Amino acid sequence: MTFDDTVRVHYDTKGNRAVMTSRRRPADLRPTPESTSRPLPHTARELFDSLPQLPGLRTEVIDGRLVVSPVGTPEHARLAMLLACELRSPITERGWEAYTGNVDVCIDGPRDPVEPDFVLAPPDCPRRGERELLSSGLLMVAEIVSPGSAVDDRDRKPAIYAAGRIPVMVIIDPVATPATVTVLSDPKDGVYLTSSRVAVGTPVHIPDPVGFTLDTTVFADALKFP
């Protein structure tokens, strides 16, 4: 699997895991007659829409800023996959879709695009266009904190996801000392009203609509970022 793949994880009725990848087109940044004739973008959203796919980079709009950052390390990706594996039972039983990778989420209202590290959605989640899942149709998102994303993941994105009416946000924070897992729920007026934070190694309950107690010990051997 290359760094520009989208990864979707699902489980069959026997709990067997299948991983499907769909390759994104490589970016071609050369100007064309069509691209040079278009009007210049005036907002971060318009600039995002004008960009080609950029393999190896994550592109988001956060608080009106177009943020382009490198994709995470292998350890970063492994934490997201471990979360998907831990949620295998409810995913299998309820027919949900779990995504780790380059899946864009459109925040209802401002229509800002973001890329969570993990997305849990029903199979009929509405979309904006072909690529973007609508935030109000999701079940849960998760962010994995890295040194370069700490402020956005801890401070800015919870408000964005709450405003987008995503019921649950999970923050896996290997940068904290000790490493922590935070579960945010009950979004109202752009704020999550309920927060539960535990050190890695302690179970934490993920409330409805997920309704699952997460054993965070699975993250213990994948916490070090080079």
C-alpha positions in Angstrom: 0.0 0.0 0.0 1.4 3.4 -0.9 1.0 6.7 1.0 -1.7 8.0 -1.3 -4.1 5.1 -0.8 -7.5 5.3 1.0 -8.1 2.4 3.3 -11.5 1.1 4.2 -11.9 -1.7 6.8 -14.9 -3.9 7.1 -15.8 -7.2 8.6 -17.9 -10.0 7.3 -20.5 -11.8 9.4 -17.9 -14.1 10.8 -15.7 -11.3 12.0 -13.0 -11.7 9.3 -11.3 -8.4 8.5 -11.0 -7.2 4.9 -9.0 -4.2 3.9 -9.8 -2.4 0.6 -7.7 0.3 -0.9 -8.6 2.7 -3.6 -5.7 4.6 -5.2 -5.9 8.3 -5.6 -4.6 9.9 -8.9 -1.1 11.4 -8.7 -1.1 15.1 -8.7 -0.2 16.9 -11.9 0.7 20.5 -11.1 1.4 21.6 -14.6 -0.9 24.5 -15.8 -3.4 23.7 -18.5 -5.5 26.0 -20.7 -8.5 25.0 -18.6 -6.8 25.7 -15.2 -5.3 29.0 -16.3 -8.7 30.3 -17.5 -10.5 29.7 -14.2 -11.0 32.6 -11.8 -8.7 32.7 -8.8 -10.1 31.2 -5.6 -11.2 33.7 -2.9 -11.7 31.4 0.1 -9.9 28.5 1.7 -12.7 26.2 0.5 -12.4 27.4 -3.1 -8.6 27.0 -2.9 -9.1 23.5 -1.6 -11.5 22.6 -4.4 -9.0 24.0 -7.0 -6.1 21.7 -5.9 -5.4 18.4 -7.5 -4.9 15.3 -5.3 -1.6 15.7 -3.5 -0.1 12.3 -2.6 1.7 12.2 0.7 0.0 15.4 1.9 -3.1 16.0 4.0 -5.1 19.0 3.0 -7.8 20.5 5.3 -9.5 23.8 6.1 -9.2 24.5 9.8 -10.7 27.7 11.2 -10.5 29.4 7.8 -6.9 28.3 7.1 -5.9 25.9 4.3 -3.6 23.5 6.1 -1.3 21.2 4.1 0.7 18.8 6.2 2.6 15.5 5.7 0.8 12.2 6.2 1.6 10.5 9.5 4.3 8.0 10.3 3.7 4.3 10.1 3.2 4.3 13.9 0.6 6.9 13.5 -1.2 4.8 10.9 -0.9 1.7 13.0 -2.8 3.4 15.9 -5.7 4.2 13.6 -5.8 0.6 12.4 -5.7 -0.7 15.9 -8.7 1.4 16.8 -10.5 -0.1 13.8 -9.6 -3.6 14.9 -10.8 -3.0 18.4 -14.2 -1.8 17.1 -14.6 -4.9 15.0 -17.6 -6.3 17.0 -20.0 -3.3 16.5 -18.7 -2.7 12.9 -19.6 -6.3 12.1 -22.9 -6.5 14.0 -24.3 -3.2 12.6 -22.8 -3.2 9.1 -20.8 0.0 9.7 -18.0 1.3 7.6 -14.6 2.2 9.1 -12.0 4.3 7.3 -8.4 4.9 8.0 -6.6 7.1 5.5 -7.5 9.9 3.1 -11.2 10.2 3.6 -12.5 13.8 3.5 -15.3 14.9 5.8 -17.4 18.0 4.9 -18.4 19.9 8.0 -22.1 20.8 7.7 -22.7 24.5 7.7 -19.3 26.1 6.6 -18.7 23.1 4.3 -15.0 23.0 5.4 -13.2 19.8 4.5 -11.2 17.9 7.1 -9.4 14.6 7.2 -9.8 12.7 10.4 -7.4 9.9 11.1 -10.3 7.5 11.6 -13.9 7.7 10.5 -16.8 5.5 11.5 -20.0 5.8 9.4 -23.2 4.0 8.5 -23.1 2.5 5.0 -25.7 5.1 3.8 -23.8 8.2 5.1 -24.7 11.1 2.9 -22.0 12.8 0.9 -21.0 16.1 -0.7 -20.0 15.1 -4.2 -18.1 11.8 -4.6 -15.4 12.1 -2.0 -16.7 14.0 1.1 -18.8 12.3 3.8 -21.1 14.8 5.5 -20.2 15.3 9.1 -23.8 15.1 10.4 -24.2 11.6 9.0 -21.1 10.2 10.8 -21.0 8.1 14.0 -17.5 8.9 15.3 -14.2 10.4 14.3 -10.8 10.0 15.8 -7.6 12.0 15.7 -4.1 10.8 16.6 -1.9 13.5 18.0 1.5 14.1 16.6 3.9 16.8 17.6 3.1 18.9 14.5 -0.7 18.5 14.9 -1.1 18.8 18.7 -2.8 22.3 18.7 -5.2 21.4 15.9 -6.1 18.0 17.2 -6.5 18.9 20.9 -7.9 22.4 20.7 -9.3 23.3 17.3 -10.8 20.1 15.9 -13.1 19.3 18.8 -15.0 22.5 18.2 -15.1 21.8 14.5 -16.5 18.3 14.9 -19.0 19.4 17.6 -20.3 22.1 15.3 -20.6 19.5 12.5 -22.8 17.4 14.8 -20.5 14.4 14.9 -21.7 12.5 18.0 -18.4 11.2 19.3 -14.7 12.3 18.9 -11.8 10.2 20.2 -8.4 11.7 20.7 -5.5 9.2 20.9 -2.6 11.3 22.3 0.8 9.5 22.3 2.5 12.9 22.7 1.1 13.5 26.2 2.9 12.3 29.3 1.5 9.8 30.1 -0.1 8.9 26.8 -3.9 9.4 26.9 -7.2 8.6 25.2 -10.0 11.1 25.4 -13.6 10.5 24.4 -15.8 13.6 23.7 -19.5 13.3 23.2 -22.8 15.2 23.5 -22.1 18.0 21.0 -24.1 21.2 21.4 -23.5 24.7 20.0 -20.1 23.8 18.8 -18.9 22.2 22.1 -18.7 18.6 23.4 -20.4 18.7 26.8 -19.1 15.3 28.0 -15.4 14.4 28.2 -13.7 11.3 29.5 -9.9 11.0 29.6 -7.8 8.0 30.6 -4.2 7.0 30.5 -3.4 4.4 27.9 -4.0 1.0 29.6 -7.3 2.0 31.1 -10.6 1.0 29.6 -12.8 3.9 28.4 -16.5 3.8 27.4 -17.5 5.2 24.0 -21.1 6.3 24.4 -24.0 5.9 21.9 -24.4 5.7 19.0 -21.2 3.6 19.2 -21.9 2.1 22.7 -18.6 0.3 23.2 -16.0 0.0 25.9 -12.5 0.5 24.4 -9.6 -1.5 25.8 -6.8 1.1 25.4 -4.0 -1.4 26.2 -3.9 -2.2 22.5 -2.2 1.1 21.9 0.7 0.5 24.3 3.2 -1.0 21.9 2.6 1.6 19.1 3.0 4.8 21.0 6.5 6.0 20.0 6.9 8.3 17.1 10.3 8.5 15.6 
